[in-house]
């Protein structure tokens, strides 16, 4: 009986670690995406500012 509980706990721990890694990856992706969004909007602003008015 204790072996079953132990194996369940280790399996649960592995799942928890995997979920943790996934959430880290997702937050890193989110940071990268927001960085790109900031860069993109800055480029647009620069282009808008440097374009001579017609």
The first five atom37 places (N, CA, C, CB, O) and aatype in JSON, in Angstrom:
{
  "aatype": [20, 20, 20, 20, 20, 20, 20, 20, 20, 20, 20, 20, 20, 20, 20, 20, 20, 20, 20, 20, 20, 20, 20, 20, 20, 20, 20, 20, 20, 20, 20, 20, 20, 20, 20, 20, 20, 20, 20, 20, 20, 20, 20, 20, 20, 20, 20, 20, 20, 20, 20, 20, 20, 20],
  "atom_mask": [
    [1, 1, 1, 1, 1],
    [1, 1, 1, 1, 1],
    [1, 1, 1, 1, 1],
    [1, 1, 1, 1, 1],
    [1, 1, 1, 1, 1],
    [1, 1, 1, 1, 1],
    [1, 1, 1, 1, 1],
    [1, 1, 1, 1, 1],
    [1, 1, 1, 1, 1],
    [1, 1, 1, 1, 1],
    [1, 1, 1, 1, 1],
    [1, 1, 1, 1, 1],
    [1, 1, 1, 1, 1],
    [1, 1, 1, 1, 1],
    [1, 1, 1, 1, 1],
    [1, 1, 1, 1, 1],
    [1, 1, 1, 1, 1],
    [1, 1, 1, 1, 1],
    [1, 1, 1, 1, 1],
    [1, 1, 1, 1, 1],
    [1, 1, 1, 1, 1],
    [1, 1, 1, 1, 1],
    [1, 1, 1, 1, 1],
    [1, 1, 1, 1, 1],
    [1, 1, 1, 1, 1],
    [1, 1, 1, 1, 1],
    [1, 1, 1, 1, 1],
    [1, 1, 1, 1, 1],
    [1, 1, 1, 1, 1],
    [1, 1, 1, 1, 1],
    [1, 1, 1, 1, 1],
    [1, 1, 1, 1, 1],
    [1, 1, 1, 1, 1],
    [1, 1, 1, 1, 1],
    [1, 1, 1, 1, 1],
    [1, 1, 1, 1, 1],
    [1, 1, 1, 1, 1],
    [1, 1, 1, 1, 1],
    [1, 1, 1, 1, 1],
    [1, 1, 1, 1, 1],
    [1, 1, 1, 1, 1],
    [1, 1, 1, 1, 1],
    [1, 1, 1, 1, 1],
    [1, 1, 1, 1, 1],
    [1, 1, 1, 1, 1],
    [1, 1, 1, 1, 1],
    [1, 1, 1, 1, 1],
    [1, 1, 1, 1, 1],
    [1, 1, 1, 1, 1],
    [1, 1, 1, 1, 1],
    [1, 1, 1, 1, 1],
    [1, 1, 1, 1, 1],
    [1, 1, 1, 1, 1],
    [1, 1, 1, 1, 1]
  ],
  "atom_positions": [
    [[0.82, -1.2, 0.0], [0.0, 0.0, 0.0], [0.86, 1.26, 0.0], [-0.93, 0.0, 1.21], [0.6, 2.19, -0.76]],
    [[1.88, 1.29, 0.85], [2.74, 2.46, 0.93], [3.51, 2.66, -0.38], [3.71, 2.34, 2.13], [3.81, 3.78, -0.77]],
    [[3.83, 1.55, -1.05], [4.53, 1.64, -2.32], [3.66, 2.36, -3.35], [4.93, 0.23, -2.84], [4.14, 3.2, -4.11]],
    [[2.37, 2.03, -3.36], [1.44, 2.69, -4.28], [1.39, 4.18, -4.03], [0.04, 2.09, -4.15], [1.44, 4.99, -4.97]],
    [[1.28, 4.55, -2.76], [1.22, 5.98, -2.41], [2.5, 6.67, -2.84], [0.98, 6.17, -0.89], [2.48, 7.77, -3.38]],
    [[3.64, 6.0, -2.59], [4.93, 6.58, -2.91], [5.07, 6.79, -4.42], [6.07, 5.66, -2.39], [5.5, 7.86, -4.87]],
    [[4.7, 5.77, -5.21], [4.81, 5.9, -6.65], [3.86, 6.99, -7.17], [4.53, 4.56, -7.34], [4.19, 7.71, -8.12]],
    [[2.68, 7.09, -6.54], [1.73, 8.14, -6.93], [2.31, 9.52, -6.65], [0.39, 7.95, -6.19], [2.17, 10.44, -7.45]],
    [[2.97, 9.64, -5.49], [3.55, 10.93, -5.11], [4.68, 11.32, -6.06], [4.07, 10.88, -3.67], [4.77, 12.48, -6.47]],
    [[5.54, 10.37, -6.41], [6.63, 10.71, -7.32], [6.08, 11.09, -8.69], [7.63, 9.53, -7.44], [6.57, 12.02, -9.32]],
    [[5.06, 10.36, -9.14], [4.42, 10.69, -10.41], [3.82, 12.09, -10.35], [3.34, 9.66, -10.76], [3.94, 12.87, -11.29]],
    [[3.16, 12.39, -9.23], [2.54, 13.7, -9.05], [3.6, 14.8, -9.05], [1.74, 13.74, -7.72], [3.39, 15.88, -9.6]],
    [[4.75, 14.51, -8.43], [5.85, 15.47, -8.37], [6.38, 15.75, -9.77], [6.98, 14.94, -7.46], [6.67, 16.89, -10.12]],
    [[6.51, 14.68, -10.58], [6.96, 14.86, -11.96], [5.99, 15.73, -12.74], [7.13, 13.49, -12.65], [6.4, 16.62, -13.49]],
    [[4.69, 15.48, -12.56], [3.67, 16.27, -13.25], [3.76, 17.72, -12.8], [2.25, 15.7, -12.97], [3.67, 18.64, -13.62]],
    [[3.94, 17.94, -11.49], [4.04, 19.3, -10.96], [5.24, 20.02, -11.55], [4.14, 19.28, -9.42], [5.14, 21.19, -11.92]],
    [[6.39, 19.31, -11.64], [7.59, 19.93, -12.23], [7.33, 20.28, -13.69], [8.8, 18.99, -12.12], [7.71, 21.36, -14.15]],
    [[6.69, 19.36, -14.42], [6.4, 19.62, -15.83], [5.5, 20.83, -15.98], [5.75, 18.4, -16.48], [5.73, 21.68, -16.84]],
    [[4.47, 20.92, -15.14], [3.56, 22.06, -15.19], [4.31, 23.35, -14.88], [2.39, 21.87, -14.2], [4.08, 24.38, -15.51]],
    [[5.22, 23.3, -13.91], [6.01, 24.46, -13.53], [6.87, 24.91, -14.71], [6.89, 24.15, -12.3], [6.93, 26.1, -15.01]],
    [[7.53, 23.96, -15.38], [8.35, 24.28, -16.54], [7.49, 24.9, -17.64], [9.06, 23.03, -17.07], [7.9, 25.87, -18.28]],
    [[6.3, 24.35, -17.85], [5.4, 24.87, -18.86], [5.01, 26.31, -18.56], [4.16, 24.0, -18.97], [5.01, 27.15, -19.45]],
    [[4.69, 26.59, -17.29], [4.28, 27.95, -16.95], [5.45, 28.91, -17.1], [3.73, 28.01, -15.5], [5.27, 30.05, -17.53]],
    [[6.68, 28.45, -16.75], [7.87, 29.29, -16.97], [8.02, 29.59, -18.45], [9.14, 28.59, -16.43], [8.27, 30.74, -18.84]],
    [[7.88, 28.55, -19.28], [8.02, 28.74, -20.73], [6.97, 29.71, -21.24], [7.9, 27.39, -21.46], [7.28, 30.58, -22.05]],
    [[5.73, 29.55, -20.76], [4.67, 30.45, -21.21], [4.96, 31.89, -20.81], [3.33, 30.0, -20.64], [4.76, 32.8, -21.61]],
    [[5.44, 32.11, -19.58], [5.71, 33.49, -19.16], [6.88, 34.06, -19.94], [6.0, 33.54, -17.64], [6.87, 35.25, -20.27]],
    [[7.9, 33.23, -20.23], [9.01, 33.71, -21.05], [8.52, 34.09, -22.43], [10.11, 32.64, -21.16], [8.91, 35.14, -22.96]],
    [[7.67, 33.26, -23.04], [7.1, 33.57, -24.35], [6.32, 34.87, -24.29], [6.19, 32.43, -24.83], [6.42, 35.71, -25.2]],
    [[5.55, 35.05, -23.23], [4.77, 36.27, -23.09], [5.68, 37.49, -23.02], [3.88, 36.19, -21.83], [5.4, 38.51, -23.65]],
    [[6.78, 37.38, -22.25], [7.74, 38.48, -22.13], [8.34, 38.8, -23.5], [8.87, 38.13, -21.13], [8.43, 39.97, -23.88]],
    [[8.74, 37.76, -24.23], [9.32, 37.96, -25.56], [8.31, 38.64, -26.48], [9.78, 36.62, -26.17], [8.66, 39.59, -27.19]],
    [[7.06, 38.17, -26.46], [6.02, 38.75, -27.32], [5.79, 40.21, -26.97], [4.71, 37.97, -27.19], [5.67, 41.04, -27.87]],
    [[5.74, 40.54, -25.67], [5.49, 41.93, -25.3], [6.69, 42.8, -25.68], [5.21, 42.05, -23.78], [6.52, 43.95, -26.07]],
    [[7.92, 42.24, -25.57], [9.1, 42.98, -26.03], [8.97, 43.3, -27.51], [10.4, 42.18, -25.77], [9.2, 44.44, -27.93]],
    [[8.6, 42.3, -28.31], [8.44, 42.52, -29.75], [7.36, 43.56, -30.01], [8.11, 41.21, -30.46], [7.5, 44.39, -30.91]],
    [[6.28, 43.52, -29.24], [5.2, 44.49, -29.43], [5.71, 45.89, -29.14], [4.0, 44.16, -28.51], [5.4, 46.83, -29.89]],
    [[6.49, 46.06, -28.08], [7.05, 47.36, -27.73], [7.99, 47.84, -28.84], [7.8, 47.3, -26.38], [7.92, 48.99, -29.27]],
    [[8.87, 46.94, -29.31], [9.8, 47.3, -30.38], [9.02, 47.71, -31.63], [10.75, 46.12, -30.7], [9.34, 48.71, -32.26]],
    [[8.0, 46.92, -31.98], [7.21, 47.21, -33.16], [6.53, 48.57, -33.07], [6.17, 46.14, -33.37], [6.54, 49.33, -34.04]],
    [[5.93, 48.87, -31.92], [5.24, 50.16, -31.79], [6.24, 51.31, -31.79], [4.39, 50.19, -30.5], [5.95, 52.38, -32.31]],
    [[7.44, 51.08, -31.21], [8.46, 52.13, -31.21], [8.91, 52.41, -32.65], [9.67, 51.72, -30.34], [9.07, 53.56, -33.04]],
    [[9.12, 51.34, -33.43], [9.5, 51.52, -34.83], [8.44, 52.3, -35.58], [9.74, 50.17, -35.51], [8.76, 53.19, -36.37]],
    [[7.19, 51.96, -35.34], [6.09, 52.67, -36.01], [6.1, 54.14, -35.63], [4.72, 52.03, -35.64], [5.94, 55.01, -36.48]],
    [[6.3, 54.42, -34.33], [6.35, 55.82, -33.88], [7.5, 56.55, -34.56], [6.51, 55.89, -32.34], [7.34, 57.68, -35.02]],
    [[8.67, 55.91, -34.61], [9.84, 56.54, -35.24], [9.55, 56.83, -36.7], [11.09, 55.65, -35.11], [9.84, 57.92, -37.2]],
    [[8.98, 55.86, -37.39], [8.68, 56.03, -38.8], [7.7, 57.18, -38.99], [8.11, 54.72, -39.4], [7.81, 57.99, -39.92]],
    [[6.73, 57.23, -38.08], [5.71, 58.29, -38.14], [6.36, 59.66, -37.91], [4.59, 58.03, -37.1], [6.02, 60.64, -38.57]],
    [[7.3, 59.7, -36.94], [7.94, 60.98, -36.6], [8.9, 61.44, -37.69], [8.69, 60.85, -35.27], [8.99, 62.64, -37.97]],
    [[9.6, 60.49, -38.32], [10.62, 60.89, -39.3], [10.03, 61.08, -40.69], [11.72, 59.84, -39.36], [10.72, 61.59, -41.57]],
    [[8.78, 60.69, -40.9], [8.17, 60.9, -42.21], [7.83, 62.38, -42.37], [6.9, 60.01, -42.37], [7.08, 62.94, -41.57]],
    [[8.38, 63.03, -43.41], [8.04, 64.45, -43.61], [6.58, 64.61, -43.97], [8.93, 65.07, -44.7], [6.01, 63.79, -44.69]],
    [[5.97, 65.66, -43.47], [4.55, 65.88, -43.75], [4.37, 66.3, -45.19], [3.96, 66.94, -42.8], [5.16, 67.06, -45.75]],
    [[3.3, 65.79, -45.79], [3.06, 66.12, -47.2], [2.04, 67.23, -47.29], [2.57, 64.88, -47.98], [1.7, 67.66, -48.39]]
  ]
}
